[in-house]
Amino acid sequence: MQQAAVGMLLAVIGTLVQQQIVDYRWIALGIVVGGVVGYPMGMWVPMTAMPQRIAISHMFGAMAATLVGVAEYHHLAGQVSPGTMAALGFEVLFGALTVTGSFMAFGKLQEFIPGRPITFRGQNAANGVLFVTAIGLFLYLIARPANPAVFFTMIGLALLIGVSMVLPIGGADMPVVVSLLNSYAGLASAATGFAIGNNVLIICGALDGGSGFLLSILMSKAMNRSFGNVLFGAFGAAPTVAAKAATGLSVRSITAEDAALQLAYASLVIIVPGYGLAVAQAQHQVRELAEQIEKRGGTVKYAIHPVAGRMPGHMNVLLAEANVPYNELYDMEEINGEFERADVALVVGANDVVNPAARNDPSSAIYGMPILNVDRAKRVFVLKRSMNPGFAGIENELFYDEKTSMLFGDAKTSLAKLVTEVKSV
């Protein structure tokens, strides 16, 4: 990120020395406004809000690409070649839908827009008509570029497509959506490069677009769902076949003192972080607990599920902030075989990614999704505020397992107590 910031600084300086600039007032205003908006976003936004900050950043990037396309179209004043029009049309089409799509993703993550899928009858058909119409206008402009009314109508449709594309997608899929929108913003930037003859934009935009699209597909695979199902399946809605209810089952609670005693004498402890860890800002307490266990001769490993949290790599970034050694972080494929010999698996704020129903219950909404094999550890401690379900909205079988004990309360407070108790053992 520091290298990226230096790169952007060099880009701004390079822009300021361009001979074509005839008026610096708008540029100066842009630098001031950008600094006023960017500094608080970078310095004061908490880690829990990082996914929505990323989404809003995609919105700003896509807005920049779209405005450049509009300005270039206006500047050429009807003298647009078909090749240039193809680049400009692609730029504003994908840029505009990314603007509103990113804002919808931001709203769902920030929760001022409902996280559940918002659907209506014939929605996919309506979205298809909008998209086909926009593509039709795009092709018409390539043949007849000098049509500002058609150009701005296409932009309007693209803005509408961004809204209609994200609203029917549930909160569980927002990490995939944010990654996909990042890809769209990259493609828009690449098209900007073609339109204005900037090779750096072409190369970086293509890299960003290709890698973002690939990451979206890989994340869908990690949830055992097709990419098309993420975009059109309205995940998060009530499943057609209900998952098994937890009727008649009860959970076992544990005190911090009893949990600390078992952690202090454990040979191998595997910590499973989830979004609840980010909400509680408890990453530093997790590291302190791990250090206390290691001082007593135990080994600590962190199990990272590909879609834990609300953005790709969310848990990795969170733990890196607390200076957790990188070599202690293990991907799902690396760590799953370790759970059977773990004395304790400590689940901090994770839910769906550790639910055995994904393996055992064909009626479950998450059946078939690869999970962390937490239920195969000798003992499982779950730190959780309440028994509320995760994104998928279903009961977690792990919580009712006879090997599982629940430590209820704020994760930060609970971990701090565990640190104190392990020290005193």
Secondary structure, DSSP 8 states (H G I E B T S, - for coil): -HHHHHHHHHHHHHHHT-TT----HHHHHHHHHHHHHHHHHHHTS-GGGHHHHHHHHHHHHHHHHHHHHHHHHHHHTT---HHHHHHHHHHHHHHHHHHHHHHHHHHHHHTSS-SS----TTHHHHHHHHHHHHHHHHHHHHHS---HHHHHHHHHHHHHHHHHHHTTS-GGGHHHHHHHHHHHHHHHHHHHHHHHT-HHHHHHHHHHHHHHHHHHHHHHHHTT--HHHHHHS-TTS--SS-----TT----B--HHHHHHHHHT-SEEEEEE-HHHHHHT-HHHHHHHHHHHHHTT-EEEEEE-TT-SSSTTHHHHHHHHTT--GGGEEEHHHHGGGGGG-SEEEEES--GGG-THHHH-TTSTTTT-----GGGSS-EEEEESSS---TT----GGGGSTTEEEEES-HHHHHHHHHHHHHH-
